[in-house]
Amino acid sequence: MRSRNASENEAEHVVVVHGLWMPGWETIFLRRRLEAAGFKTHPFVYPTVGCGLDENADRLAEFASALPGRVHFVGHSLGGVLIVRCFDRHALPGAGRIVCLGSPLLGTHAGRVLASYAFGRRIVGRCICDLIERGGCRPWNGPWELGIIAGDLPLGAGRLLGGLPKPHDGTVAVEETRLPGATAHLVVHATHLSMLWSREVAAQVVHFLREGRFAA
């Protein structure tokens, strides 16, 4: 009989990273579908407001490095930004593929509007302010395959701030997700939050983690 450690080392793990103001439980439907596809998921929970991008990126690297075997990453919204920043700062042994869902990798119009007010800066927190000050993430040039899924169903609180470029998912504009150098980019008809419980999105995430590309 094979040992549990041997099975753990051969398993493909997925670190799932939540977005701004979220506790992590909102990714449960996505995680269940990844588990049903044979992946072992690990939610990474971090302080989205009180700590900056670099500090959280270092925590993510430490968390992922403790997992055996091949480790993939899936991040929703700010979670995708955090993953990209993590790979900017760390070369993670055993790292697999990465999927970002509705992540404002080139910056966030909604975040800039809020951060233009003193109270708004406190609300969006240090991670978003770091992203804004950097002008978004750097172009992707790592050896790891990066897939990006954006939504174009414009329902969400972000549109109430005005000026959000179309098409958008109610919070993040599609153009804000198009990071140069990414392996693949896909637009689905979903809102910023509904992509977390979308069967289509989950199927595309599974396909990318297995094949390094989205399904046609």
C-alpha positions as CSV (number, residue, x, y, z in Angstrom):
1,M,0.0,0.0,0.0
2,R,1.4,3.4,-1.0
3,S,2.1,5.8,1.8
4,R,0.1,9.0,2.3
5,N,3.2,11.1,1.8
6,A,3.9,9.4,-1.6
7,S,0.3,10.2,-2.7
8,E,0.7,13.8,-1.5
9,N,3.9,14.3,-3.4
10,E,2.3,13.0,-6.7
11,A,-0.8,15.1,-6.3
12,E,-1.3,18.3,-8.3
13,H,-2.1,21.1,-5.8
14,V,-3.9,24.4,-6.5
15,V,-3.5,27.4,-4.2
16,V,-6.6,29.5,-4.5
17,V,-6.2,33.2,-3.6
18,H,-9.3,35.4,-2.9
19,G,-9.9,39.0,-3.8
20,L,-10.2,42.3,-2.0
21,W,-12.3,42.4,1.2
22,M,-13.1,38.7,0.8
23,P,-12.6,35.9,3.5
24,G,-11.9,33.1,1.1
25,W,-15.1,31.0,1.6
26,E,-16.6,32.6,-1.5
27,T,-14.2,30.4,-3.6
28,I,-15.8,27.2,-2.3
29,F,-17.7,26.3,-5.4
30,L,-14.7,26.8,-7.6
31,R,-12.6,24.8,-5.2
32,R,-15.1,21.9,-5.1
33,R,-15.0,21.7,-8.9
34,L,-11.3,21.7,-8.9
35,E,-11.3,18.9,-6.3
36,A,-13.8,16.9,-8.5
37,A,-11.4,17.2,-11.4
38,G,-8.6,15.6,-9.3
39,F,-6.8,18.6,-7.9
40,K,-6.1,19.2,-4.2
41,T,-6.9,22.8,-3.3
42,H,-5.5,25.0,-0.6
43,P,-7.2,28.4,0.1
44,F,-4.7,31.2,0.9
45,V,-6.1,33.8,3.2
46,Y,-4.4,37.1,3.6
47,P,-5.0,40.7,4.9
48,T,-6.2,42.5,1.8
49,V,-6.3,46.0,3.4
50,G,-3.7,46.1,6.2
51,C,-0.7,44.7,4.4
52,G,1.0,45.7,1.1
53,L,1.5,43.6,-2.0
54,D,5.1,42.6,-1.3
55,E,4.5,41.5,2.3
56,N,1.5,39.4,1.1
57,A,3.4,38.1,-1.9
58,D,6.2,36.8,0.5
59,R,3.5,35.1,2.7
60,L,2.1,33.5,-0.4
61,A,5.5,32.2,-1.5
62,E,6.1,30.7,2.0
63,F,2.7,29.1,2.0
64,A,3.1,27.5,-1.5
65,S,6.6,26.4,-0.8
66,A,5.4,24.2,2.0
67,L,3.3,22.1,-0.3
68,P,4.7,19.0,-1.9
69,G,4.6,18.1,-5.6
70,R,3.4,20.4,-8.4
71,V,1.6,23.5,-7.3
72,H,-0.7,25.6,-9.5
73,F,-2.2,28.9,-8.6
74,V,-5.7,30.4,-9.2
75,G,-6.4,34.0,-8.1
76,H,-9.6,36.0,-8.2
77,S,-9.4,39.8,-8.6
78,L,-6.7,41.1,-6.3
79,G,-5.7,37.5,-5.7
80,G,-4.5,37.3,-9.2
81,V,-2.4,40.5,-8.8
82,L,-0.9,39.0,-5.7
83,I,0.1,35.8,-7.5
84,V,1.8,37.7,-10.3
85,R,3.6,39.9,-7.8
86,C,4.7,36.7,-5.9
87,F,6.3,35.3,-9.1
88,D,8.0,38.7,-9.7
89,R,9.7,38.3,-6.3
90,H,10.2,34.5,-6.0
91,A,11.2,31.5,-8.2
92,L,9.1,28.8,-6.7
93,P,10.3,25.2,-7.2
94,G,7.5,22.9,-8.3
95,A,5.3,25.8,-9.6
96,G,2.9,24.8,-12.3
97,R,0.4,27.0,-14.1
98,I,-1.5,30.1,-13.1
99,V,-5.0,31.4,-13.8
100,C,-6.2,34.9,-12.9
101,L,-9.9,35.6,-12.8
102,G,-11.1,39.2,-13.2
103,S,-7.7,40.5,-12.0
104,P,-6.9,44.2,-12.6
105,L,-3.3,43.4,-13.6
106,L,-2.8,46.7,-15.5
107,G,-4.4,48.8,-12.7
108,T,-7.9,49.5,-11.5
109,H,-10.0,52.5,-12.4
110,A,-12.4,51.8,-9.6
111,G,-9.5,51.6,-7.1
112,R,-8.0,54.9,-8.4
113,V,-11.4,56.7,-8.0
114,L,-11.7,55.5,-4.4
115,A,-8.0,56.1,-3.5
116,S,-8.3,59.7,-4.7
117,Y,-10.1,60.4,-1.4
118,A,-8.4,60.0,2.0
119,F,-11.2,57.8,3.3
120,G,-11.1,55.8,0.1
121,R,-7.4,55.0,0.5
122,R,-8.3,53.4,3.9
123,I,-11.1,51.4,2.4
124,V,-9.2,50.0,-0.6
125,G,-6.1,49.4,1.6
126,R,-2.4,49.0,1.0
127,C,-2.4,46.3,-1.7
128,I,-4.6,48.3,-4.1
129,C,-2.7,51.5,-3.3
130,D,0.6,49.6,-4.1
131,L,-0.9,48.4,-7.4
132,I,-1.9,51.9,-8.3
133,E,1.4,53.5,-7.4
134,R,3.2,50.9,-9.5
135,G,1.0,51.5,-12.5
136,G,-0.1,47.9,-12.6
137,C,1.9,44.7,-12.9
138,R,5.0,44.3,-15.1
139,P,4.6,42.4,-18.4
140,W,4.7,38.7,-17.8
141,N,8.0,37.1,-18.8
142,G,8.3,34.1,-16.5
143,P,8.6,30.5,-17.7
144,W,5.2,29.6,-16.1
145,E,2.1,29.5,-18.2
146,L,-0.4,32.3,-17.3
147,G,-4.0,32.2,-18.3
148,I,-6.4,35.2,-17.7
149,I,-10.2,35.1,-17.7
150,A,-12.1,38.3,-17.8
151,G,-15.9,38.9,-17.5
152,D,-18.1,41.2,-19.6
153,L,-21.4,41.1,-17.8
154,P,-21.5,44.7,-16.4
155,L,-23.2,44.3,-13.1
156,G,-21.4,45.4,-10.0
157,A,-20.7,48.2,-7.6
158,G,-17.7,49.4,-9.6
159,R,-19.8,50.9,-12.3
160,L,-21.4,53.2,-9.7
161,L,-18.1,55.1,-9.5
162,G,-18.4,56.1,-13.1
163,G,-16.0,56.0,-16.0
164,L,-15.3,52.3,-15.9
165,P,-14.1,51.4,-19.5
166,K,-16.4,49.0,-21.4
167,P,-16.6,46.1,-21.6
168,H,-16.3,45.3,-17.9
169,D,-17.6,42.9,-15.3
170,G,-19.1,45.5,-13.0
171,T,-15.8,46.0,-11.2
172,V,-12.9,45.4,-13.5
173,A,-12.6,46.4,-17.2
174,V,-11.6,43.7,-19.6
175,E,-8.7,46.0,-20.8
176,E,-7.4,46.1,-17.2
177,T,-6.9,42.3,-17.3
178,R,-4.8,42.1,-20.5
179,L,-1.3,41.7,-19.1
180,P,1.3,41.7,-21.9
181,G,3.2,38.4,-22.2
182,A,0.4,36.2,-20.8
183,T,-0.1,32.8,-22.4
184,A,-3.8,33.1,-23.0
185,H,-6.7,35.5,-22.5
186,L,-10.4,34.6,-22.4
187,V,-13.6,36.7,-22.0
188,V,-16.7,35.0,-20.6
189,H,-20.2,36.4,-20.0
190,A,-20.0,36.7,-16.2
191,T,-19.8,39.4,-13.5
192,H,-16.8,39.9,-11.3
193,L,-18.3,37.7,-8.6
194,S,-20.3,35.2,-10.6
195,M,-17.2,33.8,-12.3
196,L,-16.4,32.2,-9.0
197,W,-19.5,29.9,-9.2
198,S,-19.6,29.7,-13.0
199,R,-19.4,26.1,-14.3
200,E,-18.0,27.4,-17.6
201,V,-15.2,29.3,-15.8
202,A,-14.4,26.3,-13.6
203,A,-14.2,24.1,-16.7
204,Q,-11.8,26.6,-18.4
205,V,-9.6,26.8,-15.3
206,V,-9.3,23.0,-15.2
207,H,-8.6,22.8,-18.9
208,F,-5.8,25.5,-18.6
209,L,-4.2,23.8,-15.5
210,R,-4.1,20.5,-17.4
211,E,-3.2,21.7,-20.9
212,G,-1.7,25.2,-20.6
213,R,-4.4,26.7,-22.8
214,F,-8.2,27.4,-22.7
215,A,-10.7,25.2,-24.4
216,A,-11.7,26.4,-27.9
